[in-house]
Amino acid sequence: MAIGYEHVTAEPVARLIDEFNRLPGIGPKSASRLAFYLLRAKPEQAQRLAAAIIEMKEKTVLCSRCFNITVEDPCVICRNPGRQVQQLCVVEEPLDVVALERTGEYKGLYHVLHGAISPVEGINPEDLKIRELMDRLKVEPVEEVIISTNPNLEGDATAAYLAREIIPLGVRVTRLARGLPMGSDLEYADEVTLGRALQGRRDM
Amino acid sequence: MYVSRLVLQDFRLYRRLNLDLPHGVTLFYGSNAAGKTTLLEALFYLATTRSPRASADRELIALEAQGDLGLPPFARLSTVVHVGAAEPLKLDVVIQRKYGSGGDLLPSSQKTIKVNGINRRAIDLIGQLRVVMFAPQDVNLVTGSPAERRRYLDVTLSQIDHGYVRALARYNQVLAQRNSLLRTWRDQRRTQRAGDELLFWDEELTSAGARVLRERRQAVERLSKLVQTIYTEITGSDLELTLRYIDTTAADDAAAFAHVLKQQRRAEVERGMTLSGPHRDDLSILLAEREVGVFGSRGQQRATTLALRLAEAELMRERTGDRPVLLLDDLLSELDSQRREHLMHAIVRPDQQALITATDLDDFAPSFLKQVTRMHVDHGQVFPA
């Protein structure tokens, strides 16, 4: 081990540091900072954290309709009678649902694919919740599918695949607009983003 | 353009270096393994984010390097670039090892790039500093595999044209995905089917590929004229030296490229790879209509290599309006006096910065030594002479 804390640190602390270190975005330095913070924190705080982690793992499932993460199946969005069933927004990850909900602009339903097509990583259409999406389109009164995969190569590949599969069903397929972020300066935009924004311009 | 400073920390055998560089010609001399080539390598890296000789970035980090306070070991490179009267640009690259989940060092490393103190992507660094490197192994350009010649075109064009870097990066990214898909199909013994998954990758591959092809063809056309003139000047021979782009698609645009892909679909699925495109193309180098790499004498091959490098520098000057920094690694000892004379002439002129390495000062004429700044390199330290 490169840091050498295991020689001077009590074994349970070292173990917690190792566990934190496994998490995404957390390096050895942050891992030890978190562990030592919890060491000094009140016992209740550590209990709450431990309980929250266990409860999350035990009590959550995937919604059988939209495959978002939920406590009750179907999830709150799918159960909400106020949502517009004619619109279906397709996203890569559950976090994308959170981001779209935060806008308050969207009142339709979702479908979470749990990934994007990437042959290099061995992720093909059959590894995503695409068959489930096609099944939904056959029974639900969806009029528009809004493809909201990420604007990168893998997200675009997924979008292209979905469009080819869905359009023959006679359902309208749209893709999130791409372009300039709010509050940005034209002169600092990279040429790809600016080019896309130009292609996607609108009448005023 | 020129660089006024080179700062290294834990880069190969340099623990710490803080070097001011003059605008003109600098001659680094010292014994073998003193660290002369490493100075040129550092500048090449700052220009292209690649080393001309290391296969993995981690090899660039000094063995003794220590990270701060539990951070993995890293190397730091920094330079200041002057272009015309514009504000100088400060370029920084940090190459850092990574820890695995158990605290062990991983084989991969990551780089952090800053331009004027602001974090940028590698793609945005390339072209800020333009260099042409002359190395003893350059003769591989003529005698080696097609990959060497594609790299020659790619390194040159990437530094000139930002759009080329993007198109090439996109092309390689799509190519990797497309090849993976073809491999999967081969392994599953699957052929075409409805809702063809390859269509998207074909479209992306051909639109990025067409851009790469167009730029390469244009560059080769111009380079061919440049090498002819330079070759005649260096050798005094009237043999005709020409370059020809050998393309595996014979496609003029994305649509023609897509047509080629469609026609060889079955073969591609059988072999599990993309069979034609810029990644398989070559550059044919002909002296009096015969391949120099096969039929040329050793002397003709050396002169051709030199002409290719000088043409590269000239193309950069034409396209950007500015002379690139020349990095000449231990080259003069290999050339005969006529060729050396020509090279010296190309190097010592106003507005041209050049960094040269040599083991022996006796290889140089006293008149040349008078015009250059000499620096002695010894065990990872540089001393003004």
Interface residues (C-beta under 8 A of the other chain):
Chain A: M1 A2 I3 D18 N21 R22 G27 P28 K29 S32 I117 S118 P119 V120 G122 N124 P125 L153 E154 D156 A157 A160 Y161 R164 E165 E191 V192
Chain B: G67 L69 G70 L71 P72 Y99 S101 G102 G103 D104 L105 H162 G163 R166 R170 Q173 V174 A176 Q177 R178 S180 L181 T184 G195 D196 E197 L199 F200 W201 E203 E204
